[in-house]
Structures are given as structure tokens and as C-alpha cells.
Amino acid sequence: MNELDPTIVIVLVDDNEDDRVLAARALERAGVTNAVVMLSDGVEALQFFDEASTAEPGDARTYLVLLDLNMPRLGGLDLLRILRSRPNTRRLQIVVLTSSDEERDLVDSYELGANSYIRKPVDFAQFSDVMRQLGNYWLALNRPTPRGLTPLPKTARSAPAESRPEPSTP
């Protein structure tokens, strides 16, 4: 495996706690030592990126988002649509990592701006291999946009996340 970029933070968004734990275990087994943030749905992810966007520019990080599609409250496709519509999150690296084999999910994911679509294998050994390959590509071979998350202007930093207007979705 090529040398992994340790500065990239992996954000795993999946409502299934067992899947989150298995993904983290598979990444660890593959030698990925990057920080992993585990979030249970799209609402938590929006809150996380709102808070991360208010960090001082020197504290900015690059993120790799591993996104499940089928989640309560705010599903993966809706989250993807919102993240791509916001100036501060539109350059995030977003990999759809899902059990869905539906062609419509695949097409919608790419149309909404996913960088990649990976179907989760059911077998843990195969899943571990997928996570190893994912880590090698996204953390070693790929060169992401620096930071990927654009800090919000100082005026937006002072407003609580709840009071920021949501962009309209098509």
C-alpha cells in the first residue's frame, strides 16, 4: 500500500451502528490510522460540517465522507444534495458506501455529485478488502482539493448553525 495521508479525516455516516463499527474495524485492519468520525444520519452530518466550517482557517481539515444512503431523518441522497449545494461543503470527497444495488440509487448518487459509489459486500473478508482498496485510493493515490471544506465567512461564524438559512433543494 502507498503511504496514506494522515491529515484526512474519515467521516462515516451510517445509521447502522454495527456497520459503522465493522467499517472502522475493517479500516483499522487495513492499516488505516486516520481519525474516524462516526455519525448516525444526515442531520448529524450537517451539524458536524456546520461546526467544522466555523473552525479557524489554520485548523481546517480535509475530509473523506463515507455515506450510506438509507437512513432516517435525512437520508444519504438528501444529504448529498445539500452538501453539494453549499459553498463550504461542495468540494468534499464523498463516497457512497451502501448495501443498495438499485440502479436508481447509483444514477442519483452520481447525478447529485458523489465522487464514487461502492456497494458494501456482506462478507466481512470481502468488506475488509474493499475498505483496504478504498483507503489506498482515497488516502494515498488521490490528491484531494486542499481542505475540501471551505471555512464560512466570519459573519456566518458568529451565527449559530440552527439560525443559518438552509439552501432550497431542487
Helices and strands as residue ranges (DSSP letters): E 8-13, H 17-29, E 36-39, H 42-53, G 57-59, E 62-67, H 76-85, E 93-98, H 103-111, E 116-119, H 124-136, I 137-141, H 154-157, G 161-163
